Amino acid sequence: MENKLMEVKELLKKYKQEQLLVCYDKMNKEEQEQLLNQILHIDFEQIMQLYEKTKQPINIEKSTVEPISYVDKSKLTKEEVEKYEKIGIDILKKGAYAVVTMAGGQGTRLGHKAPKGTFEIGVGEHKSLFQALSETIKEAQKKYQVEIQWYLMTSRENNQQTIEFFEQHNYFDMKKNNVKFFIQGELPMISKEGKILVEESGKVKEAADGHGGIFEAMRKSGILQDMKTRGIEWIFIAGVDNILAKMVDPLLTGLAIEKNCLAAGKSVVKSNPQEKVGVFCKKDKKPNVIEYTEITPEMAEKRDANGELIYGESHILCNLFNIKALEKIAGNKLPYHSAFKKANYINEKGELVEPTQPNAYKFEAFIFDAFNKLDDMAIMRVKREEEFAPVKNANGVDSPETAKKLYLDFMKNKA
């Protein structure tokens, strides 16, 4: 281990990051080994480049932005619905469909000290988000007489707790072999001065690399290969916090195949022109999402001849990908966006610092930055009350209270 320590010291000296060893001498042998390995896995060139970008003004590239075409599910004819669903059901029947849930977050904003998926939404007896999503999958399995593989992206922070939760609940009566977990990637957090932070345990302080990190995580963890081995062709990816996510959707699958697209997305119409959501669009002729911070008031207000918002298709993090699209995206690095956050850390004197203001940068990739790797996407507008009930905030909009009401109303109408 002495040679490894010398290698690490040389590396840290080169990048002026010697503070990463501030707690080394207080650690036991196992912890020291873990820290050295963690440091050796850091791409310091990448981190320094990301840090330099934080000093530069945000450069919104001059792009040609146009509306994207979409299909309104409620306006499809009976014949169209039957046609698309038959195509999608054929995919399901041959076992070529899988579901991925992004579940790397903690329920901190909800006052919940555990993985977000374990949060109970107040429906039925102790029903968690994980249970509600599992019921959606099991219902589809029963309806179409198939087995559906469920992959869950966790984080280093919540992976063990998530697996234990599934074990305690007997995998919600799903076959254990049909449920697989993989861990989201992380990147070091860095101070305003360009120093990588040390967390309270003495290790490098890292943060999840955003939902756009899912593609690389699937490749590195062997999940993409597992999918190929199982003959899976279409993969639906959604967040854990949308309790109404319709993850097994033969209609969307059939629509994508019929339109010869390798990806598809669900949208809900903006509640008003100023709603703070990203919307589907075409940027430089490629599918994309324009953030509410980028869209001009004129674009936000613009309507077509039918009075519909031209830029009104909200991206709700419900996307379908062909395995070929996932392989293509996973082979390319997505851009990282920086966020300035408040983070506790150990300083160069070994003291715990608990800031009251944001003090560190974290770096995230966004899933929609992958869309422009594709030639086109099929967009299907769905009803908010049927497919979008997110649990994000403790109170108010997108809270357990609003999600619970949407969920109960949906279940009542369904019955």
N, C-alpha and C positions, 0 to 999 in steps of 0.2 A: 504493500500500500504506500510505502515511502516514495516509490517511483511515481505513482499516480499523484501523490501530493505535490511533488516537485513539478510535474507536468501542469497541474492546475495552477500553481503559483506563477509559473511562467505565462500562462494564458491570461490570468487576471492582471498581471503586471502590464502585459501588452495592451489591454483594453482599459487600464486604470480602474479595475473593479475589485481591488484587494479587500474591500469591506465584506465581501461574501464569505470570508473565512473568520469573521469576528467571533463567532461562537464555536469554532472548530475544536478548540482545546478543552471545552467544557462537555463535549459530546463523548458518548461511548463509541467503541469501535464500529458497531453496526451503523450508528447514526453518521459517523464520519464517512464511512463507505458510501452511504446513500447521498450525502451532500456532494462528495467528489464526483460521483456518477451524474448527479443532477447538473452540476456545473459543466461537465464535459459534454453534456447533451445540448447545451445552449448554443444557438447559432449567433455568436456575438456580432458578426458582421450585419446580420439581418436586424438585430435589436438596435444597433447603433444607427443604421439607416432609418429605421422607424422613428427613433428619437430625433434625428435631424429633421425629419418631415414635420414634427410637431412645432418646430420653430418657424416653419414657412406658412404663409397665408394659404387658406384653403383655395385651391384653384379649381373652380368649376369649369371643366373643359367645355369648350364650345362644341356642343353636339346638336344635331338635328333631332328634335323631339317631336314625335307624332303620336296620335292616339293609336291604340292597338285594337284590333277587331276581337269581339267576344261573342259567345253564344249565351243567351239568356235561357237558363234551364226551364223557367216557367212558361216560356213561349215556344218550346219545342212541341212539334205535333206528336200525336200518339205513335205514328209510324216511325218518326225519328227516334223517339225514346226506345222503342222496341228494337230498332236496328242497332243503335249504339250499345244498348244493354246486352244484346245477344253476343256482340263481339267481345265485350268485357267479360261476360259470364264464361265464354269459351276459354279465356285466359285464366280465370279463376279455377275452372274445372280441371285444367291440366297442371295445376299447382305452380303456375308461373307468376304469382302475385305475392308481394310481401308488404309489410307495414313497418315503418321506422318512426319511433317516438323520441323526440329530443327532450330528455329529462335530466339535464345536467344541473339545473338550478336548485337552490335552496328556497324555502318558503319565507325568507326573511321579511319581505315586504308585507306578508300576510300575518306576521307575528308568529310564524310557525318554525320551530327550531328542528327541522328535519327536511329531507328531500321534498321538493314541491309536490311531486306526484303522490306523496302519502297524505297530503292535506285532505281533510274531510270537508265536504261541501255542504253538509247539513241536509242531505237527501237520503231518506231511508236510514238504516241502522249502520252508522259509521262508514258510509260509502266514501271512499277516497277517489281522487282523480284517476289513479291507476285502475281501480275497480271499474269505474264508469267506462273507461276506454276499453278494458278487457271485455266488458259486456257487449260493446259494439262489435268487436272481432268475433266473439263466440256466437252472436246472433247471425252474423254473415256466414260463419262456418256451418251452422245448422241449416240456414236457408239454402245455401248452395252445395251442401254436402261435400265440403272440402276442408283441408287443414291449411291454415294460413300462418306463415312464419312471422313472428313479432320480434323485432330488434329494438333495443332501447339504448340510446346514447346517454350515458351517465357522465359524471365528472370524478376526478380523483377524490374530491371532497365527499361526494355522496354515493359512490359506487357500492361500497360494502353495505351501507345502510339500506340501499335500494334492493340489493340481492336478498338481504335478510328479511326485508318486508315481504318480498315475493314468496320466500320460503315459509314465513309465518302464515301466509294466506294461501298456502298450497297452490301457488301460481294461478290463483283465481280459477282453479279447475281447468286450466289449459295444460297441455302436455309440456313438461319441462323441456323436452328436446326442441319444442317449437318456440321457446323464448330464449333469446340470447342478448347479452349485455356487452357493450364496448364503451371505452372511455374517451371522452372528448379531449382534444389537444389543449395545451396551455402555453402561454407566453409569459416571460418575466414582466413584472411591473417595474417602472423606472421613474426616478424622481425628476423634478424640473431641472436639476443640475446634471442629469444624465447618469445617475448612479442606480444600478439595479438594487431593488430593496431586499432586505432580509426579513423573513417572517419571524414570529415569536418563537417558533421551534428552533430557529437558527438556520433553517433551510432557505433556499431562494423563494421569494414571494412571487407566486405565479397566479394568473387569472385565466379563466376559460377564454378560448380564442374566438368566441362568437358562433352563432348558428351556421355561419358559412364555413366553419372548420369541420363540419360533418363529413364533407367529401374526402378530405385527407385522412380523417379519423377512420372512416370506413375502409379506406385502402390500407392504411398502416396496421389496422387491427385484424385484417384478414376477412372482414365482413363481406367485402365485395367478392372475394374469392369463394366464400361460403355460399353466397347467393348464386354465383355461376355454377357451382357444383350441384346445387339443388335445382337448377334449371329455372331460376326466377328471372323473369324478363321485365316486369313492371313493379316499381317500388313507390309507395305513397309515404311522404315525409311530412310530419306535422309536429307541433309543439305539444307538450304534456298539459298545458293549461287551458286548452280549448275543449271543454267538456262535451261539446256537440260535434266535434270533428267526425265527419263521416269518412273513416279511413279506408273502408272497403267499398269502392265505388265503381261498379262495372260501367256505369253511364259515362263517367269521365274518361275511363280507360278506352272505351269504344270510340269516344269522340276524338281522343288523341290519335288513335290508330287510323280512324277514317280520314283525319286531316293530315295524315302522314307526318306527325310531329313526334319528336322524341321526349317531349315534356309537356306538361299541362299544369295549369294553376286554377285555383278557385278564387273568386272575388265576391265581395259584397259591395253594393253601391254605397258611395259615401253618404253619410247621414246629412251632410251639408257641405257646401264648397270649401269651408274653412276647417273641416275635420282634419286633425293632425295624424294623417296616415299616408303611407307610401302608396302610389297607384301604379298599376301596370301601364306601360307605354312602349313605344318603339324608340330607341335611341340609335341614331345612325343605322336605321333599318333593321336593328336587332332587338329582340325582346328584352325588356328591362323594367325596372321600377324606379320612378322618380320620387324622391323623398319630398315631404311637405315643405322642407326648408329650401328646396330648389325650385319649386313651382311658383310661378308669378301669380299675383292675384287675378290677372286677366285670364291666364290659362285655367286657373281653378274655377272661375265663374263661367267659362265658355260652355255653351250648350249647343246641341245639334237641332235639326229641324223638328224633332219630336220632343224637345225640351229636356233631353237627357244630358247630364254632364259629360262632356267629351273626355275629360280626365277624371272619371268617377269610379273606376274599378279598383277598389281597395285590395291590396295584397294581404291576405289573412294567414299566411304561413301554412297553407295547405297545398302542397305541390306533388305532382306525380312525375316520375322520371323512368325512362327506359334504362336498362342496365348499361347500354352503349353510351348513353348520355352521361351516366355517373362515372364511367371509366374515363371518358374524355375530360370531364371536369376535374376529377381527382388527380389527373396527371398535370394539371396547371395550378400554379399558386394564385389564389384570389388576393386582391388588394386588401390591406388592413387599414382600418379606420381607428383613430385614437379617441379615447374618452378620458377626461380629466376627473379623477375620483379621489375620495378620501380613503386613505389606507394606513393602518397602524404598521409600524416597522421597528426593527432594532437598528440603532445608529452605530456609527463607527466606534463608539465607546462602549458598546454592548448594552445601551440603555433603551428601554421601550419608549417609543414616541407615539402619542395618540393625538393626531392633529384634529383641529376643529374645522379646518377648511380643506378643500381638495388640494392634494399635494403630489399626486402620482398619475402617470399615464398607464392605461391598459389598452391593449390592442385587440381589435375584433374584426373578423371577416363576416360579411353578410351573405346569406344564402342567395339573395337576388343578384349579387354580383356575378353569379355563375350563369345567369340566363343569357348574357350576351355571347357566351361560348356556343350557343345554339342558333340555328337559322330561324327557327320559329317556335312558338308555343301555342297550344290551344288553351284559351281562357274561357272558363264557364262561370257565369254569374249565378250565385245561389242566394237563397234568402237568409238573411242574418238570423232570423228567429229559428231557422231549421239547422244551421250548420256553424254558427259562430257565437259561442258564449265563453269568452276568455275570463280567466281568474288571474288578474294581475295586481290589483290594488286592494288594500284592506277595506276601503270604503269607497262609496261613490261609483263612478263609471268603471265597468269591467272588474267588479268586485265579487266576492262569493255571493252576496245578496242578489246582484243582477243576474249572475250565472245560474244560480239556483232557480230563480223565477223562470228564466228562459228554458232551462232543462225540464222543470215540472210542466210548463205549458206545452212543450214539445211532446213529452211522454203522454200527456193527456190527449192531445190531438191525434197522436199516433195510435192510441188505443181506440 
